[in-house]
Amino acid sequence: MRHPRAGTPSAPALTPAERARTIIASASTLLVATDEASLDVHRHGVVPDGSVLICAPADLSLTTGPATATAVDVATVPQPDRIRGTLTLAGWLEEVLEPLPAGMRLHLTGSAEPDRQTRLIRLVPDRVGLSWRCEAIAGEPADRMIAIGDYRSSFPDPLLGYEAGWLPHLQAHHGEVLFEIARHELGWDEPPSDVRALGIDRYGLVLRVREADGACDLRVAFDQTVVCGCDVREAFARLLDRAVPGAGPLC
């Protein structure tokens, strides 16, 4: 019986701090909580040091002080387990009194002018916890604490806004290609039982490969780092040419 191989630690991948910054930058919902109250946040902003800005109703008892913000990262392609990881920021919640970066108030509240119905609040994290359930490597824990200095100095992956549209398209319209790429990368004669696009970043494409006896995550490295959609199409075309010669570019 064939067995999918484990993740390859030699393949370049995002650092935990970069992963954390990518998750918080792209999260569609945050749960912000204090001892007194909690709030589901559907619109937030992140400033360069990694602090999180949110808008809260003026009458909500979300007082300044210790708080947490939790984001759940979900794969954009439907599959049996879509939760890729969870990020928790813990720190101090405080009122935002100083001027905001250009466009931030409009993004958070829908208006460029202050109003009496909303409060702008900032969570300044001093502890960062990441549970990342993808590309597991033997001996490495899924749950880890990230040094706050690493978190603050890292940047989100440049493709964070790309995978939401491109990966579902790739799965829905070119799914057979993913099977062939996985077969080639694994060195098998026949394709796996099931292959789903799990993620993409500037270093490569991640596939979840399933067989009857289990699953693993396979990182397929690009031949060079990519930073935009044009780069992805070119890198993927070269990757495809290696795995399926003559397949031609994908739309």
C-alpha positions in Angstrom: 0.0 0.0 0.0 1.2 3.5 -0.8 1.8 6.0 2.0 1.9 9.7 1.5 5.2 11.1 2.7 5.4 13.6 5.5 6.1 17.3 5.0 9.6 18.1 3.7 11.4 20.3 6.2 14.0 21.4 3.6 11.3 23.2 1.4 11.1 26.9 2.1 7.9 27.9 3.9 6.6 30.8 6.0 8.0 31.3 9.4 5.5 31.0 12.3 5.7 34.8 12.8 5.0 35.4 9.1 2.1 32.9 9.3 0.7 34.8 12.3 0.9 38.1 10.5 -0.8 36.6 7.4 -3.6 35.1 9.4 -4.4 38.3 11.3 -4.2 40.4 8.1 -6.6 38.1 6.2 -9.0 37.0 8.9 -12.6 37.7 8.0 -13.8 37.4 11.7 -12.1 37.9 15.1 -13.4 37.1 18.5 -12.2 39.9 20.8 -12.8 39.1 24.5 -12.1 40.6 28.0 -13.3 39.4 31.4 -16.4 41.5 31.0 -17.5 41.0 27.4 -16.8 39.6 24.0 -17.3 40.9 20.5 -17.4 39.2 17.1 -15.5 41.6 14.8 -16.1 41.4 11.1 -14.0 44.4 10.1 -10.6 45.2 11.6 -7.3 46.7 10.7 -3.7 45.9 11.4 -1.0 48.6 11.8 2.7 48.0 11.1 3.6 46.8 14.6 1.0 44.1 14.5 -1.5 45.9 16.8 -5.2 45.3 15.8 -7.7 48.1 15.4 -11.4 47.4 15.8 -14.7 49.2 15.9 -17.1 48.5 18.9 -20.5 49.9 19.8 -20.2 52.8 22.2 -22.5 51.1 24.8 -20.6 47.8 24.8 -18.9 47.1 28.1 -15.6 46.2 26.4 -13.3 48.1 28.8 -9.7 48.8 28.4 -7.4 46.2 30.0 -6.3 42.6 29.3 -7.9 41.1 26.3 -7.5 38.4 23.6 -8.3 38.3 19.8 -8.7 34.9 18.2 -8.8 34.2 14.5 -9.5 30.8 12.9 -7.9 30.2 9.5 -10.0 28.2 7.1 -9.0 26.6 3.8 -10.7 28.2 0.8 -11.2 24.9 -1.0 -13.9 22.5 0.5 -12.4 19.4 2.1 -13.0 17.2 5.1 -11.1 19.3 7.6 -11.0 23.0 6.4 -9.5 24.5 9.6 -5.8 25.1 9.0 -5.0 26.8 12.3 -5.9 29.2 15.0 -4.1 32.4 16.1 -4.5 34.0 19.5 -3.2 37.5 20.3 -3.2 38.5 24.0 -2.4 41.9 25.2 -3.8 45.2 26.3 -7.0 46.8 25.0 -7.0 50.6 24.8 -9.0 53.4 23.3 -7.7 54.9 20.1 -7.4 58.7 20.6 -4.7 59.7 18.1 -5.3 60.2 14.3 -5.6 57.0 12.3 -3.7 56.0 9.2 -5.3 57.3 6.0 -8.5 55.5 5.2 -8.5 53.3 8.4 -11.6 55.0 10.0 -13.5 54.7 6.8 -12.5 51.0 6.6 -13.6 50.3 10.1 -16.7 52.4 10.5 -17.9 53.2 7.0 -17.4 56.9 7.7 -14.4 59.1 7.6 -15.8 61.3 10.4 -16.0 60.4 14.1 -19.5 59.6 15.5 -21.0 58.9 18.9 -22.3 55.4 18.1 -18.9 53.7 17.8 -15.6 53.4 19.7 -12.3 52.7 18.1 -10.2 50.3 20.1 -6.7 48.9 19.7 -5.3 45.6 21.0 -1.6 45.8 21.5 -0.4 42.2 21.7 2.4 41.1 24.0 1.8 37.3 23.6 1.2 35.5 20.3 0.0 31.8 20.2 -0.3 29.9 16.9 -1.8 26.5 16.4 -0.9 25.5 12.8 -2.3 22.1 11.6 -0.8 22.0 8.1 2.5 20.6 6.8 3.2 18.8 10.1 6.8 17.8 10.5 7.7 15.0 12.9 9.0 16.4 16.2 7.6 19.9 15.7 4.6 20.9 17.9 1.4 22.1 16.2 1.0 24.7 19.0 3.7 27.2 19.7 4.3 30.7 21.2 5.8 33.2 18.9 8.4 35.7 20.2 6.7 39.1 20.2 9.7 40.8 18.6 9.5 38.3 15.7 5.7 38.9 15.3 6.1 42.7 15.3 8.9 42.7 12.7 7.4 40.2 10.3 5.1 40.9 7.3 2.1 39.1 5.8 2.8 36.9 2.8 2.3 38.9 -0.4 -0.2 36.3 -1.8 -2.6 36.5 1.2 -5.3 38.0 -1.1 -4.6 35.7 -4.0 -5.5 32.2 -2.7 -9.1 33.0 -1.9 -10.0 33.3 -5.6 -7.3 31.3 -7.4 -7.2 28.1 -5.3 -11.0 27.4 -5.6 -10.7 28.1 -9.4 -7.7 25.7 -9.6 -9.6 23.0 -7.8 -12.9 23.3 -9.6 -11.6 23.7 -13.1 -8.1 22.0 -13.1 -8.5 19.4 -10.4 -7.0 16.7 -12.6 -3.8 18.7 -12.9 -3.4 18.6 -9.1 -3.6 14.8 -9.1 -0.8 14.7 -11.7 1.4 17.2 -9.8 1.0 15.2 -6.6 1.8 11.9 -8.4 4.9 13.5 -10.0 6.2 15.0 -6.7 5.6 11.8 -4.8 7.2 9.6 -7.5 4.2 7.4 -7.8 3.1 5.5 -10.9 -0.6 6.3 -10.3 -2.2 9.5 -8.8 -3.4 9.5 -5.2 -6.9 8.8 -4.2 -7.7 12.4 -3.5 -5.9 15.7 -3.8 -7.1 19.1 -2.6 -5.4 22.5 -2.9 -4.7 23.6 0.7 -2.7 26.8 0.5 -0.3 28.9 -1.5 2.4 31.4 -0.5 5.4 33.0 -2.0 7.4 29.8 -1.8 5.0 27.3 -3.3 1.7 25.4 -3.5 0.5 23.1 -0.7 -1.7 20.1 -1.5 -3.5 17.8 0.9 -3.0 14.2 -0.4 -5.4 11.5 0.8 -5.1 7.8 0.7 -7.3 5.2 2.3 -5.0 5.0 5.3 -4.4 8.7 5.9 -3.5 12.1 4.6 -0.5 14.4 4.4 0.3 17.8 3.2 2.7 18.1 0.3 4.5 21.3 -0.4 5.3 21.8 -4.1 8.0 24.4 -4.3 8.1 27.1 -6.9 11.5 27.5 -8.7 11.7 31.0 -7.4 9.9 33.2 -4.8 6.8 34.9 -6.2 5.2 38.2 -5.0 2.1 38.7 -7.3 -0.5 36.9 -9.4 1.6 37.3 -12.6 4.6 35.6 -10.8 2.3 32.8 -9.7 1.1 32.1 -13.2 4.6 31.9 -14.5 5.9 29.8 -11.7 2.9 27.5 -11.8 3.4 27.1 -15.6 7.0 25.9 -15.0 5.9 23.6 -12.2 3.2 22.1 -14.5 5.6 21.6 -17.3 7.8 19.5 -15.0 4.9 17.4 -13.8 2.8 17.2 -16.9 4.9 18.0 -20.0 2.9 19.5 -22.8 -0.1 20.3 -20.6 0.2 24.0 -21.6 -0.7 27.0 -19.4 -3.9 27.1 -17.4 -6.5 29.8 -17.7 
